Amino acid sequence: MKQSLSPKELAQVIGVSESSLKRWADGGRLRVNRTMGGHRRITIQEAVRFAREAQLPIVRPELLGISSVGRVAVQHRGVQPEEAARLLEKFLFDGKAEEARGLLLDLYFRGKSVAWLCDGPIRSAMTELGEVWKHESRGIYIEHRAMDICLNALNQLRLLLAEPTLEDAPISPEAGSGRPLALGAAPANDPYILGSLMSACVCVEAGYRDVNLGANLPLGSLIEAAQRYQPRLVWLSCSHREAVPTPDEIDNLAQTLTEINARLIVGGQALPRGNGGSENVVACGNMGELHAFARGLLSA
């Protein structure tokens, strides 16, 4: 994926004139960097932010590096949010990966947050597909395939949101801006990777850098990673009830994280109902709550 665009390229992405784009940049609506040679460059992240905020359609998505899914997104641009879960479930059931990714990207470009996508269409569709195996044997592979499609879509969004590392050296006061770090995983014996990736994407959207350690990570290893990376926020995504750490284990983890000034967020569909006595544990029932707490932590 490209790291930045020229004003001409961004104008083509959103279907406006280059002069209009430069006028918005001069007026401060669009943040523009300068290369060593004085040329204007716009990061992909800023291009996406501006297009969403200004409610401008993405007419040339291939210039953002998402050509295949972008073409599909255009076909479903008229889909209303309340229809999204049903349509996503159909695409995932049929294994239509491009259509599913395109739908999710289009909803994001139209202003829906990553947390909304996770709590709404993705959660609803995956819950329904997770019941198919009870009625027909192919439901197992259908669910696994759908999971992979959702993971790919979220990783696409993650790249669009992540802090840029430009190789063409534009000079920016925000380069190396020191975004705080969020780090997390699913606990040992929990094989589900979707919840942890959702958490990573939501934290990135909230303004963090992220280190996602995936599924099946012992709490001791999570502590070692936290000591290495010194995060501001640590998430623990619990999706498998039999693998949920005990309240005492969560309490001990939270107390250890207190020593490096990191807050512990515990959530997931197997959310523990007791977290010991530590005040450093925050329980989040969904991705919207995680986003709100993460943003609040930044403000604090």
Disulfide bonds with the S-S distance in Angstrom:
none
